[in-house]
Amino acid sequence: MIELLLQADRLLTVGLTDQADAIYRRVAEQDPRNAIAVVGMARCALAREDDHEAYRLARRALEIDPQNELARRMEARMHEVLTARGE
């Protein structure tokens, strides 16, 4: 699965968000406790400017792995953004 996650990361880096998201989702379906895949899905949502979904997914990743620093930072930032907008 690590190879798939690396491939998805590369795709997201070059702006192929839909393809990256499909891989992250496939990994998350195969391993629902894979916080890295869920964070990847959150990053894809953020790339699509879907702040609510990015926040939801970051929170889900933290439920899976409370020590995931990327999920923690993303959740905090999205909370800040949504709060500032009054959402």
C-alpha positions, 0 to 999 in steps of 0.5 A: 500500500505504501507504493500506492500512497506514494503514487497518489502523493505524486499525482496530487503534487502535479495537480492530478487531484481526481486520480490521486483521490481515487487511489487514496479512496481505494487504499482507505476502502481496503484499510479503513484505519489508514489515516495516511490515506484519509489525510490524502483524501482531505488534501484532495478536498482542499485542492478542490477548495471543499473546506468542509470536506477537508475538515471532516476528513482531517477529523476522521484521520485524527480519530484513527490516529491522534498522533498524525501531525499532518491531520492535526495541523490540517484539522486546526487550520480548517477549523480556524478558516471555517470559524473565521467565516462563521461556519 
